[in-house]
Amino acid sequence: MKFCQHCGTQLAEGAAFCTACGNPVDRPNPQQHQYRNPQNQQNNQPQQPSQSFFDWLTGKVNHFAGGEGAVRLPVRELFSETFQKHTQEEAEEIFACGTLKTTPRLDSSSTVWPKPWLYGRIFLAFAIAFLMLHVCCYSFDNLNAYPGVIVLGSFMVPVSVMVFFFELNTPKNISFYTLLKVFLVGGCASLLFTLFLFDLFPVGELDYAGATMVGIIEEMGKLGIVAYFLRKEKDAQYHINGLLIGAAVGAGFAAFESAGYAFRQLLAVGYEGMLDVIFLRAILAPGGHVVWAAMGGYGIMLVRKFTGNSATGFLSQGGFWRIFWMPIAMHAVWDMPIDIGSEYCLVQILLVALSWVVIFVFINNSLSQLGRVLRRETIIQMPV
């Protein structure tokens, strides 16, 4: 097991660069080698590469997340297993975790970037079932299949993204049963809590001020439920657990909300209009409620070392608010009446991309935290 000498992240076998800090594996840490020959330092002054916009962006997000410097994100490797062939036994093994008997020892957990793939199979299963029910409705005009089309179409993407986060949870300390419970109960509870907040703080017209209020209220509504489940689940100890529980609550919120919008559109304009809503919300779902709630969960776990298991202590921590303003701002901009590219949902598409840059940085920092915990608990000495 090999670790980066700069940031402590576990390195993949044969890696030339650290995926967290971007430093070459064989470059010595200057903090560990204080003495330098002044003459050599002058003659061999390294040239600083120009900083790209992406490096600037990940560096800013990393700063808010408690890290330093730009982050190199191995996105291609992350999705490299998605279209590879896998057996049913491999799929079942992914779900067999999180119980007293199936949670692995921490020292067997990997802190390198995982390569999830099961989420793609889940999405495909939903899509096939949705297509068959659509044929029942469209070709045979079977009204009994309408509710199935609404439910499958609305749940397809949020559930798939939630499974993606489940596969990223490398400690494997949260069971899928727990996740399903958080998805169903937490999703409905977050909707209920949000409606309660809307009653307390009514929002009028959805202008710029109204959109900001909606962003604050809905993100606070989900956050309250995420905080409850993170406090309730004693096994949730790591930053990446916050991402997972948050994603489950956000997925439930997104799925039930989309089903409601689809049903209203069915009553208003009919089946074709309902499909338009289902498809549009499915396309945009990966960068909406699921990842926004995941950001809130990450923020709670980021400051837990200062607040313990307090129900609301995280709200007093500046480190939490450095994270939580991001989903609030994204949600607010999402709902604002911005005309630029509105016919193509340009603002929303850009926000989806930005949301995942933020999430990838948070995943990277979560894996680095696991590496630090692993070294501390297993007393692994980093090479000098």
For each residue, the residues with C-beta under 8 A, 3 or more apart:
1: 10 380
2: 10 11 25 383
3: 8 9 10 11 371 375 380 382 383
4: 7 8 9 10 11 18 20 21 23 25
5: 23 27 28 29 32 382 383 384
6: 18 21 23 27 29
7: 4 18 20 21 23 368
8: 3 4 368 371 372 375 382
9: 3 4 18 19 20 21 111 112 367 368 371
10: 1 2 3 4 110 111 112 367 371 374
11: 2 3 4 15 18 25 112
12: 15 19 112 113
13:
14:
15: 11 12 18 19 25
16: 24 25
17: 22 23 24 25 72
18: 4 6 7 9 11 15 21 22 23 24 25 72
19: 9 12 15 22 72 73 74 112 113 364
20: 4 7 9 71 72 364 365 367 368
21: 4 6 7 9 18 69 71 72
22: 17 18 19 69 70 71 72
23: 4 5 6 7 17 18 27
24: 16 17 18 27
25: 2 4 11 15 16 17 18
26:
27: 5 6 23 24
28: 5 32 33
29: 5 6 32 33
30: 33 34
31: 34
32: 5 28 29 384
33: 28 29 30 36
34: 30 31
35:
36: 33 40 41
37: 40 41
38: 41 42
39: 42 43
40: 36 37 43 44
41: 36 37 38 44 45
42: 38 39 45
43: 39 40
44: 40 41
45: 41 42
46:
47:
48:
49:
50:
51: 55 56 59 70
52: 55 56
53: 56 57
54: 57 58 70 357
55: 51 52 58 59 70
56: 51 52 53 59 60 70
57: 53 54 60 61 357
58: 54 55 61 62 70 71 72 73 357 361
59: 51 55 56 62 63 69 70 71
60: 56 57 63 64
61: 57 58 64 65 71 326 357 358 361
62: 58 59 65 67 68 69 70 71 361 364 365
63: 59 60 67 68
64: 60 61 322 323 326
65: 61 62 298 302 322 323 361 362 365
66: 302 319 322 365
67: 62 63 71 361 365 368
68: 62 63
69: 21 22 59 62
70: 22 51 54 55 56 58 59 62
71: 20 21 22 58 59 61 62 67 360 361 364
72: 17 18 19 20 21 22 58
73: 19 58 78 357 360 361 364
74: 19 77 78 113
75: 78 79 360
76: 79 80
77: 74 80 113 115
78: 73 74 75 113 114 115 116 360
79: 75 76 82 115
80: 76 77 84 115
81: 84 86 115 116 117
82: 79 116 117 119 120
83: 117 120
84: 80 81 117
85:
86: 81 90 91 117 118 121
87: 90 91
88: 91 92
89: 92 93
90: 86 87 93 94
91: 86 87 88 94 95 118 121
92: 88 89 95 96
93: 89 90 96
94: 90 91 97 118 166 167
95: 91 92 176
96: 92 93 102
97: 94 102 103 104 172 173 174 175 176
98: 102 103 172 173 174 175 176 177 178 235
99: 102 103 175
100: 103
101:
102: 96 97 98 99 172 175
103: 97 98 99 100 171 172 173 235
104: 97 108 109 171 172
105: 108 109
106: 109 171 373 374 377 378
107: 374 377 378
108: 104 105
109: 104 105 106 170 171 172 370 374
110: 10 114 170
111: 9 10 170 367 368 370 371 374
112: 9 10 11 12 19 367
113: 12 19 74 77 78 363 364 367
114: 78 110 167 168 170
115: 77 78 79 80 81
116: 78 81 82 119 163 164 167 168
117: 81 82 83 84 86 120 121 167
118: 86 91 94 121 122 163 167
119: 82 116 122 123 160 161 163 164 167
120: 82 83 117 123 124 160
121: 86 91 117 118 124 125
122: 118 119 125 126 159 160 163
123: 119 120 126 127 156 157 160
124: 120 121 127 128
125: 121 122 128 129
126: 122 123 129 130 152 155 156 159 160
127: 123 124 130 131 156
128: 124 125 131 132
129: 125 126 132 133 148 152
130: 126 127 133 134 149 152 153 156
131: 127 128 134 135
132: 128 129 135 136
133: 129 130 136 137 145 148 149 152
134: 130 131 137 138 145 149 275
135: 131 132 138 139 140
136: 132 133 139 140 142 144 145 148
137: 133 134 140 141 142 143 145 146 149 271
138: 134 135 141 271
139: 135 136
140: 135 136 137
141: 137 138
142: 136 137 145
143: 137 146
144: 136 147
145: 133 134 136 137 142 148 149
146: 137 143 149 150 266 271
147: 144 150 151
148: 129 133 136 145 151 152
149: 130 133 134 137 145 146 152 153 274 275 278
150: 146 147 153 154 259 262 263 266 274 278
151: 147 148 154 155 259
152: 126 129 130 133 148 149 155 156
153: 130 149 150 156 258 262 275 278 279 282
154: 150 151 158 255 256 258 259 262 278 281 282
155: 126 151 152 158 159 255 259
156: 123 126 127 130 152 153 159 160 282
157: 123 160 161 282 283 285 286
158: 154 155 161 162 250 251 252 254 255 258 285 289 290
159: 122 126 155 156 162 163 183 251 255
160: 119 120 122 123 126 156 157 163 164
161: 119 157 158 164 165 247 251 285 286 290 291
162: 158 159 165 166 179 183 247 248 251 290
163: 116 118 119 122 159 160 166 167
164: 116 119 160 161 167 168
165: 161 162 168 169 243 244 247 248 294
166: 94 162 163 169 174 176 179 244
167: 94 114 116 117 118 119 163 164
168: 114 116 164 165 240 243 244 363
169: 165 166 172 173 174 240 241 243 244
170: 109 110 111 114 240 367 370
171: 103 104 106 109 237 238 240 241 370
172: 97 98 102 103 104 109 169
173: 97 98 103 169 235 236 237 238 241
174: 97 98 166 169 178 179 233 235 236 241 244 245
175: 97 98 99 102 178 179
176: 95 97 98 166 179 180
177: 98 180 181
178: 98 174 175 181 182 233
179: 162 166 174 175 176 182 183 244 248
180: 176 177 183 184
181: 177 178 184 185 186
182: 178 179 185 186 229 245 248 249 252
183: 159 162 179 180 186 187 248 249 251 252 255
184: 180 181 187 188 252
185: 181 182 188 189 252
186: 181 182 183 189 190 225 226 228 229 245 248 249 252
187: 183 184 190 191 248 249 251 252 253 254 255 256
188: 184 185 191 192 252 256
189: 185 186 192 193 225 228
190: 186 187 193 194 221 222 224 225 226 249 250 252 253 293
191: 187 188 194 195 221 253 256 257
192: 188 189 195 196
193: 189 190 196 197 221 224 225
194: 190 191 197 198 217 218 221 222 253
195: 191 192 198 199
196: 192 193 199 200 221
197: 193 194 200 201 217 220 221
198: 194 195 201 202 203 217
199: 195 196 202
200: 196 197
201: 197 198 213 217
202: 198 199
203: 198 206 210 213 214 217
204: 210
205: 210
206: 203 210 211 214 335 337
207: 210 211 336 337
208: 211 212 336 337
209: 212 213
210: 203 204 205 206 207 213 214 335
211: 206 207 208 214 215 332 333 334 335 336 337
212: 208 209 215 216 332 336
213: 201 203 209 210 216 217
214: 203 206 210 211 217 218 331 332 335
215: 211 212 218 219 327 328 329 330 331 332 333 334 335
216: 212 213 219 220 328 332
217: 194 197 198 201 203 213 214 220 221
218: 194 214 215 221 222 289 331
219: 215 216 222 223 292 293 296 324 327 328 331
220: 197 216 217 223 224
221: 190 191 193 194 196 197 217 218 224 225
222: 190 194 218 219 225 226 246 249 250 253 289 292 293 296
223: 219 220 226 227 293 296 300 324
224: 190 193 220 221 227 228
225: 186 189 190 193 221 222 228 229 249
226: 186 190 222 223 229 230 242 245 246 249 293 296 297 300
227: 223 224 230 231 300 311 312 314
228: 186 189 224 225 231 232 311
229: 182 186 225 226 232 233 236 245 248 249
230: 226 227 233 236 241 242 245 297 300 301
231: 227 228 309 311
232: 228 229
233: 174 178 229 230 236 241 245
234:
235: 98 103 173 174 241
236: 173 174 229 230 233 241 242 245 301
237: 171 173 241
238: 171 173 241 242 301 366 369 370 373
239: 242 243 298 301 302 362 365 366 369 370
240: 168 169 170 171 243 244 363 366 367 369 370
241: 169 171 173 174 230 233 235 236 237 238 244 245 297 301
242: 226 230 236 238 239 245 246 294 297 298 299 300 301 302
243: 165 168 169 239 240 246 247 294 297 298 359 362 363 366
244: 165 166 168 169 174 179 240 241 247 248 294 297
245: 174 182 186 226 229 230 233 236 241 242 248 249 297
246: 222 226 242 243 249 250 293 294 295 296 297 298
247: 161 162 165 243 244 250 251 290 291 293 294 297
248: 162 165 179 182 183 186 187 229 244 245 251 252
249: 182 183 186 187 190 222 225 226 229 245 246 252 253 293 297
250: 158 190 222 246 247 253 254 288 289 290 291 292 293 294
251: 158 159 161 162 183 187 247 248 254 255 289 290
252: 158 182 183 184 185 186 187 188 190 248 249 255 256
253: 187 190 191 194 222 249 250 256 257 289 293
254: 158 187 250 251 257 258 281 285 288 289 290
255: 154 155 158 159 183 187 251 252 258 259
256: 154 187 188 191 252 253 259 260
257: 191 253 254 260 261 289
258: 153 154 158 254 255 261 262 277 278 281 282 285
259: 150 151 154 155 255 256 262 263
260: 256 257 263 264
261: 257 258 264 265 277 281
262: 150 153 154 258 259 265 266 274 277 278 281
263: 150 259 260 266 267 274
264: 260 261 267 268
265: 261 262 268 269 273 274 276 277
266: 146 150 262 263 269 270 271 273 274
267: 263 264
268: 264 265 273
269: 265 266 272 273 274
270: 266 273 274
271: 137 138 146 266 274 275
272: 269 275 276
273: 265 266 268 269 270 276 277
274: 149 150 262 263 265 266 269 270 271 277 278
275: 134 149 153 271 272 278 279
276: 265 272 273 279 280
277: 258 261 262 265 273 274 280 281
278: 149 150 153 154 258 262 274 275 281 282
279: 153 275 276 282 283
280: 276 277 283 284 345
281: 154 254 258 261 262 277 278 284 285
282: 153 154 156 157 258 278 279 285
283: 157 279 280
284: 280 281 287 288 345 348 349 352
285: 157 158 161 254 258 281 282 288 289 290
286: 157 161 290 291 352 356
287: 284 291 348 351 352 353 354 355 356
288: 250 254 284 285 291 292 334 352 355
289: 158 218 222 250 251 253 254 257 285 292 293
290: 158 161 162 247 250 251 254 285 286 293 294
291: 161 247 250 286 287 288 294 295 327 355 356 358 359
292: 219 222 250 288 289 295 296 327 330 331 355
293: 190 219 222 223 226 246 247 249 250 253 289 290 296 297 327
294: 165 242 243 244 246 247 250 290 291 297 298 359 362
295: 246 291 292 298 299 323 324 326 327 358 359 362
296: 219 222 223 226 246 292 293 299 300 323 324 327
297: 226 230 241 242 243 244 245 246 247 249 293 294 300 301
298: 65 239 242 243 246 294 295 301 302 323 362 366
299: 242 295 296 302 303 314 319 320 321 322 323 324
300: 223 226 227 230 242 296 297 303 304 314 320
301: 230 236 238 239 241 242 297 298 304
302: 65 66 239 242 298 299 319 320 323
303: 299 300 306 307 313 314 317 319 320
304: 300 301 307 308 309 314
305:
306: 303 313 317 319
307: 303 304 310 313 314 316 317
308: 304 313
309: 231 304
310: 307 313 314
311: 227 228 231
312: 227 315 316
313: 303 306 307 308 310 316 317
314: 227 299 300 303 304 307 310 317 320
315: 312 320
316: 307 312 313
317: 303 306 307 313 314 320 321
318: 321 322
319: 66 299 302 303 306 322 323
320: 299 300 302 303 314 315 317 323 324
321: 299 317 318 324 325
322: 64 65 66 299 318 319 325
323: 64 65 295 296 298 299 302 319 320 326
324: 219 223 295 296 299 320 321 327 328
325: 321 322 328 329
326: 61 64 295 323 329 330 358
327: 215 219 291 292 293 295 296 324 330 331
328: 215 216 219 324 325 331 332
329: 215 325 326 332 333
330: 215 292 326 327 333 334 351 354 355
331: 214 215 218 219 292 327 328 334 335
332: 211 212 214 215 216 328 329 335 336
333: 211 215 329 330 336 338 347 351
334: 211 215 288 330 331 347 348 351
335: 206 210 211 214 215 331 332
336: 207 208 211 212 332 333 347
337: 206 207 208 211
338: 333 342 347
339: 342
340: 346 347
341: 344 345 346 347
342: 338 339 345 346 347
343:
344: 341 349
345: 280 284 341 342 348 349
346: 340 341 342 349 350
347: 333 334 336 338 340 341 342 350 351
348: 284 287 334 345 351 352
349: 284 344 345 346 352 353
350: 346 347 353 354
351: 287 330 333 334 347 348 354 355
352: 284 286 287 288 348 349 355 356
353: 287 349 350 356 357
354: 287 330 350 351 357 358
355: 287 288 291 292 330 351 352 358 359
356: 286 287 291 352 353 359 360
357: 54 57 58 61 73 353 354 360 361
358: 61 291 295 326 354 355 361 362
359: 243 291 294 295 355 356 362 363
360: 71 73 75 78 356 357 363 364
361: 58 61 62 65 67 71 73 357 358 364 365
362: 65 239 243 294 295 298 358 359 365 366
363: 113 168 240 243 359 360 366 367
364: 19 20 62 71 73 113 360 361 367 368
365: 20 62 65 66 67 239 361 362 368 369
366: 238 239 240 243 298 362 363 369 370
367: 9 10 20 111 112 113 170 240 363 364 370 371
368: 7 8 9 20 67 111 364 365 371 372
369: 238 239 240 365 366 372 373
370: 109 111 170 171 238 239 240 366 367 373 374
371: 3 8 9 10 111 367 368 374 375
372: 8 368 369 375 376
373: 106 238 369 370 376 377
374: 10 106 107 109 111 370 371 377 378 380
375: 3 8 371 372 378 379 380 382
376: 372 373 379
377: 106 107 373 374
378: 106 107 374 375
379: 375 376
380: 1 3 374 375
381:
382: 3 5 8 375
383: 2 3 5
384: 5 32
